[in-house]
Structures are given as C-alpha cells and as structure tokens.
Amino acid sequence: MQAGILPNRCVMIEVFKTNITSREDAEKVIASIHNTFPGYKANFDLWDCDNILRIQTVGEINISALLPFLAEQGCLAEVLPDEPLPISTIRSIVRTNVFQEAG
C-alpha cells in the first residue's frame, strides 16, 4: 500500500441524467440528499442538456438507495456511463471544488 492512501477511502463520483430544470428544484433536491446521505456532496449542472446531478463521497455511493430516494423527491435520475473526462473539465471541477470549500 502506498503511503498516505487508506483502503476503502477513495473518492467516488457518480453522474446522473435528471429531469430537474429549475434552480429552486435543484436546491431542494441537494438539501434532501445532504440531509439523508450526510457523507454525500451533491451539485447540479443545469446548463447541461441532461440536467446533470453529480454525487461525490468517500467510499461507495449506494445507488440502490439513492435512485428511489431521488424519485420520491420528484427527481427522475439515470446513471450515466463512465466516460473519460477532458482535462479541461477536470480542471474546472477541481477549481470549483477548491473555491466552494474555501468560500
């Protein structure tokens, strides 16, 4: 094992296509996710044509619990397949997360 890396402590990110189109609805869903799944960080990208929801956590994301929960909130979500991200997108995500945590 490499120094500084703990087993089962990997950051996981899951990306969902959703039916959420308004900022108000997105904020309600995010608040519900954070209240119900305390270790999850959630955000929406409503500018994307798929109204993207990203969930990040340390360890596994419980999809089988999350999808029915989202449906109860009026958020129909579909897991998007893993695809390599362009480096510019990765840099943007990292910059955004750094500013959010610093702010």
C-alpha positions in Angstrom: 0.0 0.0 0.0 1.3 3.5 -0.8 1.9 5.9 2.0 -1.0 8.2 2.6 -3.6 6.1 0.9 -6.1 4.4 3.1 -8.0 1.3 1.9 -11.7 1.9 1.0 -11.2 5.7 1.3 -11.4 6.5 -2.4 -13.4 9.4 -3.5 -16.2 8.2 -5.8 -18.2 10.4 -8.1 -21.4 9.3 -9.8 -23.1 11.3 -12.6 -26.8 11.2 -13.3 -29.1 12.5 -16.1 -32.2 14.1 -14.4 -35.5 15.8 -15.1 -34.6 18.7 -12.8 -34.7 22.0 -14.8 -35.0 24.8 -12.2 -32.5 26.1 -9.7 -35.2 26.0 -7.0 -35.9 22.3 -7.5 -32.2 21.6 -7.7 -31.6 23.3 -4.4 -34.4 21.3 -2.7 -33.0 18.0 -4.0 -29.5 18.9 -2.9 -30.7 19.8 0.6 -32.6 16.5 0.8 -29.6 14.5 -0.4 -27.3 16.2 2.2 -29.8 15.6 5.0 -30.4 11.9 4.2 -26.9 11.0 3.0 -24.6 13.1 5.2 -21.4 11.9 3.6 -22.5 12.9 0.1 -21.8 16.1 -1.7 -24.2 16.9 -4.5 -24.5 19.5 -7.2 -26.4 20.1 -10.4 -25.2 21.3 -13.8 -28.5 22.7 -15.2 -26.7 24.2 -18.2 -26.0 20.7 -19.5 -28.7 19.3 -21.8 -29.0 16.3 -19.4 -29.5 18.4 -16.3 -26.6 16.6 -14.6 -26.6 15.7 -11.0 -23.2 14.8 -9.5 -22.8 12.9 -6.3 -19.4 12.7 -4.6 -18.5 10.8 -1.4 -15.6 8.9 0.2 -16.3 5.2 -0.4 -19.2 3.7 -2.3 -22.3 5.5 -3.5 -25.4 3.5 -2.6 -27.2 3.7 -6.0 -29.9 1.2 -5.0 -30.9 3.5 -2.1 -30.3 6.8 -3.9 -32.4 6.3 -7.0 -35.7 5.5 -5.2 -35.0 8.4 -2.8 -34.5 10.8 -5.7 -37.7 9.6 -7.3 -39.6 10.3 -4.0 -38.2 13.9 -4.3 -39.6 14.2 -7.9 -36.1 13.7 -9.4 -36.1 11.1 -12.1 -32.4 10.1 -12.4 -30.5 7.8 -14.6 -26.8 6.8 -14.1 -24.7 8.0 -17.0 -22.0 5.6 -18.1 -18.4 6.3 -17.2 -16.5 8.1 -19.9 -13.1 9.7 -19.7 -13.4 13.5 -19.0 -11.4 16.0 -21.0 -8.6 17.6 -18.9 -10.2 21.0 -19.2 -13.4 19.6 -17.5 -11.3 18.0 -14.7 -9.5 21.3 -14.1 -12.8 23.2 -13.9 -14.3 20.7 -11.4 -11.1 20.9 -9.2 -11.2 24.8 -9.4 -14.9 24.8 -8.5 -14.5 22.4 -5.5 -11.5 24.4 -4.2 -13.4 27.7 -4.3 -16.5 26.2 -2.8 -14.6 24.7 0.1 -12.6 27.8 0.7 -15.6 30.1 0.5 
